[in-house]
């Protein structure tokens, strides 16, 4: 298989996974809200089963994004190694600050304290 065809397939998988991830997330938030686990179902699946499907779609998307980065690593390395235009310092600093913020936001729930629920 040609590299361009492989990249198209991987990117298509990532896009489809993104759309499915967004739709299952919205479904669980608005159609099957928290607490509706045993009382409501859609297409024979309750909230917890949709949550499992949501998780595996996320794993698929992360794998596709990882493959996308591997297949495009030469381009990424060229961009990092390349000569930076004058005045790009603040832009690079802002990009690094944004990256740190996204990683911190993603990691924050893992450092929170679990509290007992009402039920």
N, C-alpha and C positions, 0 to 999 in steps of 0.2 A: 504494500500500500504506500502511495506517495505521501510525503510529509504533509503537504498541503491538504490532502484528503483526510489524513489522520487528525490534523488540527481542526478541520471543519467538524468532524465527528465529535471530538472532545468538547469543542466549544458549543456544539448543538446540545450535547448531553448536559453541560453546565447550565445552559439557558433553560432547557426543559425542567431541570431540577430546581432552578431558581423560581420558575413560575409555579411549580407544584408546591415548593416550600412556602411560598407566599400564600397560595390559596389554602393549604392545610392550616397554616397559622391563623389566617383570617377566619376560617371555618371553626377552629377551636376557640377563638376569642369571642366570636359573635353568634355563631349558630349553636355551638355546644360549649357554653361558658363553664368555668370552674364550678363544681358542685353538681353538674348534670350527668356525671359519669354513669350512674346506674339507671337514670330515669329517662334519658333521651338517647336516640340512636339515629344514625343516618347511614343508609345502605347496609344495615345490619352491623354497623360498627359504632361502639360508644366512644366517648371522649378519650379514654385511655388507649384504645386501639388506634384511633386517629393520631394520638400522640406518638405511638410506636412507629407508625408509618411516616410521620413528620420527621422523627429522628433518623430513620434510614434514608430518607430523601436528603437530609442534611449531610449524612455521611457520604452519599453518592456525589453531592455537589462539591464537598471538600476534596474528594478524590479527583474529581474532574478538574478543579482549580489547580490542585497540585500537579497533575499531568500537564495542564496548560502551561504552568510555570516551567516545568522541566523541558517541554518542547520549545519554549521561547527563551530559554536561559541565555543563549548566545546574545539575543537582543538586549536582555536585561543587563548582562555584563558589559556590553558595549555602551549602553547608556550610563552606567555607573562609572566606567573607566573614561568615558569621553571627556573632552575638554569642556569645561563649563563656561557658558557665556558670562560676560561681566555683569554684575548685579544679580546673579542667581543665588547668592548667599542667603538672603532673607527667605527666598522661596524654598530652598533646601531645608533651612531651619524650621520653617512652618510645616513642611511635609513631615519632618522627623517628629515635631511636636504632635501633629495629627496622628501619626502612627503610634506614638506612645499613648496618646489619649484613647485610641481605639482598643489597643491591647489592654490598657487599664480598665476600660469599661467592660470588655469581654471577660476579664479575670475577676472583676469585683464580686459577682455572685458566689464565687468559690471561697471567698474569705468572709462572707456574711455569717451571722449566727442563725441557726435554725430555731424557730420558735414554735411552740405547740399551737395547733389549730383550735378552732372553736368546736369542731365536731369530734 
